[in-house]
Amino acid sequence: MLFGDVVRENEGRDPMVSTTTTYNDLIAKLLLDILFTDINYLLCYRDLQGNNISVIFKTDFEDMATLHALQLSSNQIHTIERGAFKDLVAVEKLRLNNNQIRYLPDTLFSNMMNLRRL
């Protein structure tokens, strides 16, 4: 749909709807689409390196199915709860180095079918 098409669709319907309002609405929608695209991109990578994190709880990464890379290195992580990574189905790279992890639950990576680098 072109800008002119939007204006023509509104012709004759409501005299209170101006061309300017229609264009402004369209531009606002386009800007929101761009903003959410950028946010989605930023949410694909999470860098939590060096944040003194000590425990990863099973709810910490809920609803992050679009995440592709997770950087958790150089923290103080000693415990990762079972199920903490269950929603990270798209993660390809996970960095856990330079932590104090002594034990990993046996099913910790079971849903991470795209994991290529640990």
Residue frames as qw, qx, qy, qz and C-alpha x, y, z in Angstrom:
[[0.000, 0.891, 0.454, 0.000, 0.00, 0.00, 0.00],
 [0.414, 0.324, -0.004, 0.851, 1.34, 3.44, -0.89],
 [0.073, -0.267, -0.410, 0.869, 0.81, 6.68, 1.05],
 [0.324, 0.050, -0.285, -0.901, -1.67, 7.89, -1.56],
 [0.470, -0.226, -0.811, -0.266, -3.69, 4.70, -1.20],
 [0.260, -0.346, -0.707, 0.559, -4.19, 5.39, 2.51],
 [0.134, 0.263, 0.107, -0.949, -5.56, 8.85, 1.76],
 [0.420, -0.003, -0.564, -0.711, -7.84, 7.57, -1.03],
 [0.363, -0.270, -0.890, 0.060, -9.26, 4.89, 1.27],
 [0.145, -0.450, -0.578, 0.665, -10.41, 7.61, 3.67],
 [0.102, 0.006, -0.270, -0.957, -11.85, 9.95, 1.04],
 [0.499, -0.270, -0.444, -0.693, -15.55, 10.53, 1.48],
 [0.566, -0.303, -0.752, 0.150, -15.73, 8.64, 4.77],
 [0.435, -0.750, -0.368, 0.335, -15.13, 11.19, 7.46],
 [0.313, 0.846, 0.013, 0.432, -14.37, 14.84, 6.76],
 [0.481, -0.848, 0.212, -0.075, -12.65, 15.10, 10.17],
 [0.843, -0.200, 0.332, 0.372, -9.88, 12.72, 9.05],
 [0.242, 0.901, -0.235, -0.273, -7.26, 14.85, 7.39],
 [0.809, 0.484, -0.292, 0.164, -4.46, 13.82, 5.07],
 [0.085, 0.672, -0.574, 0.459, -1.95, 14.96, 7.69],
 [0.681, -0.356, 0.484, -0.419, -3.47, 12.74, 10.37],
 [0.972, 0.206, 0.048, -0.105, -3.46, 9.78, 8.03],
 [0.613, 0.602, -0.408, 0.311, 0.19, 10.30, 7.08],
 [0.187, -0.623, 0.571, -0.501, 1.17, 10.85, 10.71],
 [0.860, -0.200, 0.336, -0.327, -0.57, 7.63, 11.73],
 [0.923, 0.361, -0.110, 0.071, 1.20, 5.72, 8.98],
 [0.356, 0.670, -0.492, 0.427, 4.59, 7.20, 9.88],
 [0.483, -0.527, 0.515, -0.473, 4.02, 6.40, 13.57],
 [0.966, -0.005, 0.190, -0.177, 3.19, 2.80, 12.67],
 [0.772, 0.523, -0.271, 0.240, 6.31, 2.52, 10.51],
 [0.046, 0.681, -0.541, 0.490, 8.48, 3.94, 13.31],
 [0.727, -0.362, 0.433, -0.392, 6.97, 1.49, 15.80],
 [0.973, 0.228, -0.009, -0.017, 7.65, -1.39, 13.41],
 [0.533, 0.624, -0.419, 0.389, 11.27, -0.29, 13.09],
 [0.296, -0.621, 0.512, -0.515, 11.60, 0.15, 16.85],
 [0.875, -0.203, 0.333, -0.285, 10.24, -3.31, 17.61],
 [0.884, 0.407, -0.184, 0.137, 12.47, -4.83, 14.93],
 [0.267, 0.659, -0.513, 0.481, 15.50, -3.24, 16.61],
 [0.558, -0.474, 0.482, -0.481, 14.36, -4.39, 20.05],
 [0.984, 0.061, 0.084, -0.143, 13.86, -7.91, 18.74],
 [0.697, 0.538, -0.361, 0.307, 17.39, -7.83, 17.34],
 [0.046, -0.632, 0.549, -0.545, 18.80, -6.59, 20.64],
 [0.762, -0.311, 0.375, -0.426, 16.93, -9.32, 22.48],
 [0.923, 0.288, -0.255, -0.019, 18.70, -11.93, 20.35],
 [0.629, 0.283, -0.478, 0.543, 21.91, -11.35, 22.31],
 [0.542, -0.815, -0.066, -0.192, 22.18, -10.96, 26.06],
 [0.557, 0.398, -0.483, 0.547, 25.54, -10.01, 27.60],
 [0.629, -0.741, -0.058, -0.227, 25.57, -10.50, 31.36],
 [0.775, 0.190, -0.347, 0.493, 29.32, -10.94, 31.65],
 [0.381, 0.162, -0.400, 0.818, 30.98, -9.69, 34.85],
 [0.385, -0.556, -0.158, -0.719, 27.83, -8.89, 36.82],
 [0.097, -0.286, 0.776, -0.553, 28.64, -10.88, 39.98],
 [0.806, -0.108, -0.204, -0.544, 25.74, -13.24, 39.33],
 [0.206, -0.394, 0.860, -0.248, 25.94, -16.20, 41.72],
 [0.428, 0.211, 0.862, -0.174, 22.78, -18.22, 41.00],
 [0.294, 0.037, -0.545, -0.784, 20.81, -18.77, 37.79],
 [0.472, 0.155, 0.665, -0.557, 17.21, -19.43, 38.79],
 [0.346, 0.275, 0.856, 0.268, 14.81, -21.44, 36.64],
 [0.225, 0.837, 0.482, -0.128, 12.73, -18.31, 36.01],
 [0.270, -0.628, 0.193, 0.704, 15.60, -16.03, 34.94],
 [0.001, -0.266, 0.622, 0.737, 15.30, -16.76, 31.22],
 [0.391, 0.469, 0.772, -0.176, 11.60, -17.54, 30.85],
 [0.445, 0.809, 0.363, -0.128, 9.97, -16.49, 27.57],
 [0.045, -0.779, 0.421, 0.463, 13.27, -15.79, 25.81],
 [0.828, 0.227, 0.504, 0.091, 12.74, -18.14, 22.89],
 [0.559, 0.820, 0.023, 0.122, 14.25, -15.63, 20.42],
 [0.333, -0.831, 0.428, 0.125, 17.58, -15.39, 22.25],
 [0.857, 0.462, -0.221, 0.060, 20.47, -16.64, 20.07],
 [0.595, 0.320, -0.484, 0.557, 23.50, -15.92, 22.25],
 [0.587, -0.785, -0.108, -0.164, 23.92, -15.70, 26.00],
 [0.477, 0.483, -0.476, 0.559, 27.09, -14.44, 27.66],
 [0.688, -0.693, -0.107, -0.189, 27.34, -15.39, 31.35],
 [0.789, 0.131, -0.326, 0.504, 31.12, -15.65, 31.72],
 [0.328, 0.260, -0.359, 0.834, 33.20, -13.99, 34.45],
 [0.541, -0.598, -0.080, -0.585, 30.50, -14.00, 37.10],
 [0.186, -0.379, 0.794, -0.438, 30.39, -15.82, 40.44],
 [0.817, -0.029, -0.226, -0.530, 27.92, -18.47, 39.27],
 [0.119, -0.320, 0.914, -0.218, 28.03, -21.54, 41.49],
 [0.385, 0.276, 0.842, -0.257, 24.46, -22.83, 41.01],
 [0.341, 0.089, -0.470, -0.809, 22.25, -23.22, 37.95],
 [0.592, 0.078, 0.595, -0.539, 18.79, -24.50, 38.80],
 [0.316, 0.184, 0.893, 0.262, 17.29, -27.38, 36.86],
 [0.267, 0.727, 0.625, 0.097, 15.15, -25.96, 34.03],
 [0.168, -0.713, -0.011, 0.681, 16.94, -22.59, 33.97],
 [0.008, -0.381, 0.555, 0.740, 17.62, -22.90, 30.23],
 [0.427, 0.326, 0.843, -0.029, 14.41, -24.71, 29.20],
 [0.394, 0.819, 0.333, -0.252, 13.04, -21.76, 27.16],
 [0.058, -0.748, 0.434, 0.499, 16.34, -21.01, 25.39],
 [0.823, 0.270, 0.499, 0.031, 15.46, -23.11, 22.35],
 [0.586, 0.798, 0.033, 0.132, 17.13, -20.78, 19.80],
 [0.320, -0.850, 0.395, 0.141, 20.42, -20.24, 21.65],
 [0.848, 0.465, -0.210, 0.142, 23.41, -21.16, 19.51],
 [0.491, 0.392, -0.485, 0.609, 26.19, -19.81, 21.74],
 [0.636, -0.743, -0.138, -0.158, 26.32, -20.01, 25.53],
 [0.447, 0.490, -0.510, 0.548, 29.35, -18.81, 27.49],
 [0.730, -0.649, -0.159, -0.147, 29.74, -19.97, 31.07],
 [0.744, 0.186, -0.346, 0.541, 33.53, -19.79, 31.49],
 [0.222, 0.299, -0.398, 0.838, 35.26, -18.15, 34.47],
 [0.626, -0.500, -0.049, -0.597, 32.59, -19.07, 36.99],
 [0.196, -0.387, 0.816, -0.382, 32.53, -21.36, 40.03],
 [0.851, 0.035, -0.125, -0.509, 30.19, -24.03, 38.63],
 [0.218, -0.385, 0.891, -0.104, 30.85, -27.46, 40.13],
 [0.339, 0.248, 0.905, -0.073, 27.66, -29.24, 39.08],
 [0.345, 0.135, -0.348, -0.861, 25.29, -29.01, 36.11],
 [0.700, 0.145, 0.516, -0.472, 21.83, -30.61, 36.23],
 [0.473, -0.031, 0.816, 0.329, 21.69, -33.55, 33.82],
 [0.374, 0.625, 0.650, 0.218, 18.89, -32.11, 31.64],
 [0.144, -0.679, -0.077, 0.715, 20.13, -28.50, 31.68],
 [0.060, 0.432, -0.481, -0.761, 20.78, -28.33, 27.92],
 [0.387, 0.227, 0.890, 0.076, 18.09, -30.78, 26.73],
 [0.377, 0.784, 0.460, -0.179, 15.84, -28.14, 25.06],
 [0.009, -0.821, 0.288, 0.494, 18.76, -26.29, 23.49],
 [0.840, 0.290, 0.433, 0.152, 18.72, -28.09, 20.14],
 [0.492, 0.842, 0.001, 0.222, 20.42, -25.17, 18.35],
 [0.467, -0.816, 0.311, 0.142, 23.34, -24.97, 20.79],
 [0.804, 0.532, -0.170, 0.204, 26.57, -25.06, 18.76],
 [0.446, 0.460, -0.444, 0.626, 29.07, -23.53, 21.12],
 [0.670, -0.705, -0.221, -0.069, 29.39, -23.92, 24.87]]
